[in-house]
Amino acid sequence: MLIEIKVPQLSESVAEATLISWHKQPGERISRGDNLVDIETDKVVLELPAPQDGVLAEIIKTDGAIVRGGEVIAKLETEIHKAKDHFATESTPETKPIPAEAVESGKTFILKETEQVPLKQLMPAAKKVAEENNLNPDEINAINGTGRDGRITKEDILAYIKNKTITSQTRIEMPELRGMTTPDVRPEQRVPMTRLRMRIAERLVQSQSTAAILTTFNEVNMQAIMDLRTRYKDIFEKEHGVKLGITSFFVKAVIAALKKFPIINASVDGNDIVYHGYYDIGIAVASPRGLVVPIIRDADQLSQAEIEKQIADFAQRAQNGKLTMEELTGGTFSITNGGIFGSMLSTPIINPPQSAILGIHATKQRPVVENGQIVIRPINYLALSYDHRIIDGREAVLSLVAIKEALEYPVSPLFEK
């Protein structure tokens, strides 16, 4: 039976998606649960598993296609014997006279007018694309087929053409030397933005154009936290099975400040201010596709160990593109740590519809004055960007001071249950 493979229903906030890459090719046998194709939305990359065992009969939407939820992108033949018969017939070479030079060389050709195109490993759809793009036999023979038994598929041809185009764009051509100095050649490469990058760009512009963003700064002495980590890190890891990091201390400190100043945890909705009675903290995480901000839900109800586990899980799955849309949606406040890349100071941009974001930076040994004496302490510069439409400078400054105090006088993570 031939069944349709459809794009899964996307969330209400996601209208379209892009097919990144097919992992299976027409004629290839499929097992239920195999990942057929990666689908990129503006938030996550989704895997589309095969609903049943069978053979992939047809790919309707190729790599790079823009699709919507519920759209048919391929067909799967679940009756294996029919699928085999179908592809055996489909791949049968056309019978035409073979030129003598082909016989002598041991190669099989099919004639198209005066052109000789190798057909031995070409799928029919691939042959058509090759002819349309005027690929010569040498080019086709250079392509590694990914289809069954090494046959060249349509996707193989398209990938070759795409790579050929990029290569030609970046190739440096030497100008003729006519008694003149050779000018500097500056190659360029044009690469389309990913959907995630386009979404990031859209939201950053939205944030700056709709919110009145200001940033206040402070510094925090990290000595107490560093001492706690040194003293308890081995016990903490042994007891909870996760390393004791820095970010969980900031999450705890932020929650303490948000409880004192609820406006920092609020958001704007039209002409209304929405005060949130919960604390969903977004943690900015770098991924191969760009910056993503998964959400720790009800962070105030979690222990420091539970927060550390969620952060570690987010970081791992962000690298593998396994975060879900639900995990990247919502949030009442965000934390971003440019310090892991060496940043000393920055002004983070608010993640709408949130009204504030905390920027953490690199902790460095710096001279400070304590009790009239210059001493060396591990100092971290903090930046709180806030929406001045609803947050006044007083609340912004005092909330950052509250974060600073919670970090300089932390509670041992082992005191928590």
C-alpha positions as CSV (number, residue, x, y, z in Angstrom):
1,M,0.0,0.0,0.0
2,L,1.2,3.5,-0.9
3,I,1.0,5.9,2.0
4,E,1.7,9.6,2.1
5,I,4.5,11.1,4.3
6,K,3.3,14.5,5.6
7,V,5.0,17.4,7.4
8,P,3.8,17.2,11.1
9,Q,1.5,19.9,12.3
10,L,3.5,22.9,13.4
11,S,2.8,25.1,16.3
12,E,0.5,28.1,15.9
13,S,3.4,30.5,15.9
14,V,5.2,28.6,13.0
15,A,3.7,29.0,9.6
16,E,6.4,27.4,7.4
17,A,9.4,25.1,7.7
18,T,12.3,24.1,5.5
19,L,13.4,20.6,4.5
20,I,17.1,20.5,5.4
21,S,18.2,17.1,4.2
22,W,16.7,13.8,3.3
23,H,18.4,10.8,5.0
24,K,16.7,8.3,2.8
25,Q,16.5,8.0,-1.0
26,P,13.9,6.6,-3.4
27,G,14.2,2.8,-3.6
28,E,15.8,2.6,-0.2
29,R,14.3,0.2,2.4
30,I,12.9,1.9,5.5
31,S,12.2,0.6,9.0
32,R,9.6,2.1,11.2
33,G,11.0,4.9,13.3
34,D,13.9,5.7,10.9
35,N,14.5,9.4,10.5
36,L,13.5,10.3,6.9
37,V,14.2,14.0,6.8
38,D,15.3,16.9,9.0
39,I,12.7,19.7,9.0
40,E,13.9,23.2,10.2
41,T,11.5,25.7,11.7
42,D,12.4,29.1,13.1
43,K,12.9,27.5,16.5
44,V,14.0,23.9,16.2
45,V,15.0,21.1,13.8
46,L,12.5,18.3,13.8
47,E,13.1,14.7,12.8
48,L,10.4,13.0,10.7
49,P,10.3,9.3,11.6
50,A,8.9,6.6,9.2
51,P,5.4,5.6,10.2
52,Q,5.9,2.0,8.9
53,D,8.3,-0.4,7.4
54,G,8.6,-0.2,3.6
55,V,10.4,1.3,0.7
56,L,10.6,5.0,0.0
57,A,8.7,5.2,-3.3
58,E,9.0,8.9,-4.1
59,I,10.3,12.2,-2.7
60,I,7.9,15.0,-3.7
61,K,9.7,17.9,-1.9
62,T,13.5,17.9,-2.1
63,D,16.1,19.5,0.1
64,G,15.5,23.2,0.6
65,A,11.8,23.1,-0.1
66,I,9.5,25.4,1.9
67,V,6.7,23.4,3.4
68,R,3.7,23.8,5.7
69,G,2.2,21.5,8.3
70,G,0.2,18.6,6.8
71,E,1.8,19.0,3.4
72,V,2.7,15.7,1.5
73,I,6.5,15.5,0.9
74,A,7.0,11.8,0.0
75,K,5.3,8.5,-0.5
76,L,6.1,5.2,1.2
77,E,5.3,1.8,-0.3
78,T,4.6,-0.6,2.6
79,E,4.3,-3.8,0.5
80,I,7.9,-4.6,-0.1
81,H,7.4,-6.9,-3.2
82,K,5.5,-4.2,-5.0
83,A,8.1,-1.6,-4.2
84,K,10.9,-3.9,-5.5
85,D,9.0,-4.5,-8.8
86,H,8.4,-0.8,-9.1
87,F,12.0,0.2,-8.8
88,A,13.3,-2.7,-10.9
89,T,11.1,-1.4,-13.7
90,E,12.0,2.2,-13.1
91,S,15.7,1.7,-13.2
92,T,15.7,-0.4,-16.4
93,P,18.0,1.4,-18.9
94,E,16.5,2.6,-22.2
95,T,17.5,0.3,-25.1
96,K,19.3,2.3,-27.8
97,P,22.2,1.6,-30.2
98,I,25.5,1.7,-28.4
99,P,28.4,3.4,-30.2
100,A,31.4,1.4,-31.0
101,E,33.7,3.5,-28.9
102,A,31.5,2.8,-25.9
103,V,31.7,-0.9,-26.5
104,E,35.5,-0.8,-26.7
105,S,35.7,1.2,-23.5
106,G,33.4,-1.1,-21.7
107,K,30.9,1.7,-20.7
108,T,27.2,1.8,-21.4
109,F,25.8,5.0,-22.9
110,I,22.4,6.3,-24.0
111,L,22.3,8.7,-26.9
112,K,20.4,11.9,-26.7
113,E,20.8,13.5,-30.1
114,T,24.6,13.9,-30.2
115,E,25.2,13.9,-26.5
116,Q,26.4,10.8,-24.7
117,V,25.3,10.5,-21.0
118,P,26.2,7.6,-18.7
119,L,23.1,5.9,-17.6
120,K,24.5,2.9,-15.8
121,Q,23.9,4.3,-12.3
122,L,21.4,7.0,-13.0
123,M,17.9,7.0,-11.6
124,P,15.3,8.3,-14.1
125,A,14.7,11.5,-12.2
126,A,18.4,12.1,-11.9
127,K,18.9,11.6,-15.6
128,K,16.3,14.2,-16.4
129,V,18.0,16.8,-14.1
130,A,21.4,16.0,-15.4
131,E,20.2,16.6,-19.0
132,E,18.4,19.8,-18.0
133,N,21.7,21.1,-16.5
134,N,23.9,19.9,-19.4
135,L,26.1,17.8,-17.1
136,N,28.8,15.9,-19.2
137,P,29.8,12.3,-18.6
138,D,32.9,13.2,-16.7
139,E,30.9,15.3,-14.2
140,I,28.3,12.5,-13.7
141,N,31.0,9.8,-13.2
142,A,32.5,12.0,-10.5
143,I,29.3,12.0,-8.4
144,N,29.0,9.4,-5.6
145,G,25.6,7.8,-5.7
146,T,23.7,7.5,-2.5
147,G,20.8,5.5,-3.8
148,R,20.4,1.7,-3.6
149,D,23.4,-0.2,-5.0
150,G,25.2,3.1,-5.5
151,R,22.9,4.6,-8.0
152,I,22.9,8.3,-8.5
153,T,19.6,10.0,-7.4
154,K,18.1,13.3,-8.3
155,E,19.2,14.7,-4.9
156,D,22.8,13.7,-5.7
157,I,22.6,15.6,-8.9
158,L,21.1,18.7,-7.2
159,A,23.7,18.6,-4.5
160,Y,26.5,18.4,-7.1
161,I,25.0,21.4,-9.0
162,K,24.6,23.4,-5.8
163,N,28.2,22.7,-4.8
164,K,29.4,23.5,-8.3
165,T,27.6,26.9,-8.2
166,I,29.1,27.8,-4.8
167,T,32.6,26.8,-6.0
168,S,32.3,28.8,-9.2
169,Q,31.2,31.9,-7.1
170,T,34.3,31.6,-4.9
171,R,36.8,30.6,-7.5
172,I,39.5,33.2,-8.0
173,E,40.1,33.9,-11.7
174,M,43.4,35.4,-12.7
175,P,43.1,38.4,-15.0
176,E,45.2,38.7,-18.1
177,L,48.5,40.4,-17.5
178,R,48.7,43.2,-20.1
179,G,51.6,45.0,-18.6
180,M,49.5,46.1,-15.7
181,T,49.6,45.2,-12.0
182,T,47.3,42.4,-11.0
183,P,44.4,43.9,-8.9
184,D,43.5,42.4,-5.6
185,V,40.8,39.7,-5.9
186,R,38.3,39.6,-3.1
187,P,36.2,36.4,-3.2
188,E,32.6,36.4,-1.8
189,Q,30.2,33.6,-1.0
190,R,26.4,34.2,-0.7
191,V,24.7,31.8,1.8
192,P,21.0,31.9,2.6
193,M,20.1,32.4,6.3
194,T,18.7,29.5,8.1
195,R,15.2,29.8,9.4
196,L,16.6,30.1,13.0
197,R,18.9,32.9,12.0
198,M,16.1,34.7,10.2
199,R,13.9,34.3,13.3
200,I,16.7,35.6,15.6
201,A,17.2,38.6,13.3
202,E,13.4,39.3,13.2
203,R,13.1,39.1,17.0
204,L,16.1,41.3,17.7
205,V,14.8,44.0,15.4
206,Q,11.4,43.6,16.9
207,S,12.8,44.0,20.4
208,Q,14.8,47.1,19.6
209,S,11.9,48.7,17.6
210,T,9.1,48.1,20.1
211,A,10.8,48.3,23.5
212,A,12.6,51.2,25.2
213,I,15.7,49.3,26.1
214,L,18.1,50.6,28.7
215,T,21.0,48.8,30.5
216,T,22.2,49.2,34.0
217,F,25.5,47.7,35.2
218,N,27.1,46.4,38.4
219,E,30.0,44.3,39.6
220,V,29.9,41.2,41.8
221,N,32.6,39.6,43.9
222,M,32.4,35.9,42.9
223,Q,34.8,34.7,45.7
224,A,32.1,33.2,47.9
225,I,30.6,31.2,45.0
226,M,34.1,30.0,43.9
227,D,34.8,28.9,47.5
228,L,31.5,27.0,47.7
229,R,32.2,25.3,44.4
230,T,35.7,24.3,45.4
231,R,34.5,23.0,48.7
232,Y,31.4,21.1,47.6
233,K,31.8,20.3,43.9
234,D,32.9,16.7,44.4
235,I,30.2,15.9,47.1
236,F,27.6,17.6,44.9
237,E,28.5,15.6,41.8
238,K,28.6,12.4,43.7
239,E,25.2,13.0,45.4
240,H,23.4,14.4,42.4
241,G,25.2,13.0,39.4
242,V,25.8,16.4,37.8
243,K,28.6,19.0,38.1
244,L,28.1,22.1,40.2
245,G,28.3,25.0,37.7
246,I,28.0,28.8,37.9
247,T,24.7,29.4,36.1
248,S,22.6,27.7,38.7
249,F,23.8,30.3,41.3
250,F,22.7,33.0,38.9
251,V,19.3,31.4,38.4
252,K,18.8,31.3,42.2
253,A,19.9,34.9,42.6
254,V,17.6,36.1,39.8
255,I,14.6,34.4,41.3
256,A,15.3,36.1,44.6
257,A,15.4,39.5,42.9
258,L,12.3,38.8,40.8
259,K,10.3,38.0,44.0
260,K,11.4,41.3,45.5
261,F,10.6,43.3,42.3
262,P,7.8,41.5,40.4
263,I,7.8,44.2,37.6
264,I,11.1,42.7,36.3
265,N,9.2,39.4,35.8
266,A,6.3,41.1,34.0
267,S,5.6,41.7,30.3
268,V,3.7,44.2,28.1
269,D,0.5,43.1,26.3
270,G,-0.9,46.0,24.4
271,N,-1.8,48.6,27.0
272,D,-1.7,46.1,29.8
273,I,1.1,45.0,32.1
274,V,1.0,41.2,32.8
275,Y,2.4,40.2,36.1
276,H,3.5,36.6,36.1
277,G,3.1,34.6,39.3
278,Y,5.6,32.0,38.1
279,Y,9.3,32.1,37.2
280,D,10.1,30.6,33.8
281,I,13.8,31.4,33.3
282,G,15.3,31.3,29.8
283,I,18.9,30.2,29.5
284,A,20.7,31.3,26.3
285,V,22.6,28.3,24.8
286,A,24.9,28.3,21.8
287,S,24.1,25.7,19.1
288,P,25.5,25.0,15.6
289,R,22.4,26.7,14.2
290,G,22.7,29.8,16.3
291,L,21.6,31.0,19.8
292,V,18.6,29.3,21.3
293,V,16.9,30.1,24.6
294,P,15.3,27.0,26.3
295,I,13.1,27.6,29.3
296,I,13.5,26.3,32.8
297,R,9.8,26.1,33.9
298,D,8.9,27.0,37.5
299,A,12.5,27.4,38.3
300,D,11.7,28.7,41.8
301,Q,10.4,25.2,42.7
302,L,13.5,23.4,41.6
303,S,16.6,22.6,43.7
304,Q,20.0,23.7,42.5
305,A,20.8,20.2,41.4
306,E,17.6,20.0,39.3
307,I,18.5,23.3,37.7
308,E,22.0,22.1,36.9
309,K,20.6,18.9,35.3
310,Q,18.2,20.9,33.1
311,I,21.0,23.3,32.0
312,A,23.3,20.4,31.1
313,D,20.5,18.6,29.3
314,F,19.6,21.8,27.3
315,A,23.2,22.3,26.3
316,Q,23.6,18.7,25.1
317,R,20.4,18.6,23.1
318,A,21.0,22.1,21.7
319,Q,24.2,20.7,20.1
320,N,22.3,17.8,18.6
321,G,19.3,19.9,17.5
322,K,16.9,17.9,19.8
323,L,15.3,20.8,21.7
324,T,11.5,20.9,21.2
325,M,9.4,23.9,20.3
326,E,7.7,23.8,23.6
327,E,11.0,24.1,25.4
328,L,11.9,27.2,23.4
329,T,8.5,29.0,23.8
330,G,7.6,31.4,26.6
331,G,9.7,32.5,29.5
332,T,9.4,35.4,31.9
333,F,13.1,36.4,32.2
334,S,16.3,35.4,30.5
335,I,20.0,34.9,31.3
336,T,22.8,35.0,28.8
337,N,26.4,34.3,29.5
338,G,28.9,35.9,27.1
339,G,31.6,35.2,29.6
340,I,32.1,31.7,28.4
341,F,33.4,33.2,25.1
342,G,35.5,35.8,27.0
343,S,33.2,38.8,26.9
344,M,34.1,41.4,29.6
345,L,31.0,43.6,29.1
346,S,27.9,43.8,26.8
347,T,24.4,45.1,26.6
348,P,22.1,42.1,26.0
349,I,18.9,42.6,24.0
350,I,15.6,41.7,25.6
351,N,13.8,38.5,24.4
352,P,10.2,39.7,23.7
353,P,7.7,39.6,25.2
354,Q,9.9,39.6,28.3
355,S,10.9,42.9,29.9
356,A,14.4,42.2,31.1
357,I,17.5,40.1,30.6
358,L,20.6,39.5,32.7
359,G,24.0,39.5,31.0
360,I,26.8,37.5,32.7
361,H,30.4,38.1,31.7
362,A,33.9,36.6,32.3
363,T,35.1,36.4,35.9
364,K,38.5,37.9,36.1
365,Q,41.0,38.6,38.9
366,R,40.8,42.4,39.4
367,P,42.0,44.9,42.0
368,V,39.2,46.2,44.3
369,V,39.1,48.2,47.5
370,E,37.9,46.5,50.7
371,N,38.1,48.3,54.0
372,G,40.5,50.9,52.6
373,Q,42.8,48.2,51.2
374,I,43.5,47.2,47.6
375,V,42.9,43.5,47.2
376,I,42.6,41.1,44.3
377,R,39.2,39.5,43.9
378,P,37.4,37.4,41.1
379,I,35.0,40.1,39.7
380,N,32.2,39.6,37.2
381,Y,30.5,42.6,35.6
382,L,26.7,42.2,35.4
383,A,24.4,43.9,32.9
384,L,20.6,44.2,33.2
385,S,18.8,45.3,30.1
386,Y,15.2,46.3,30.8
387,D,12.1,47.8,29.1
388,H,11.8,51.3,30.3
389,R,8.2,51.4,29.3
390,I,7.2,49.6,32.4
391,I,10.4,49.3,34.5
392,D,11.8,52.5,36.0
393,G,15.5,53.0,36.7
394,R,14.9,52.6,40.4
395,E,13.5,49.0,40.1
396,A,16.1,48.1,37.5
397,V,19.0,49.2,39.7
398,L,17.7,47.8,42.9
399,S,16.9,44.4,41.3
400,L,20.4,44.2,40.0
401,V,21.7,45.0,43.4
402,A,19.5,42.2,44.8
403,I,21.1,39.8,42.3
404,K,24.6,41.0,43.3
405,E,23.8,40.5,47.1
406,A,22.4,37.0,46.5
407,L,25.6,36.1,44.6
408,E,28.0,37.5,47.2
409,Y,26.2,35.8,50.1
410,P,25.0,32.5,48.6
411,V,23.5,29.6,50.4
412,S,25.3,26.2,50.2
413,P,23.7,24.0,47.5
414,L,23.9,21.1,50.0
415,F,21.4,22.8,52.3
416,E,18.6,22.2,49.8
417,K,16.6,19.0,49.7
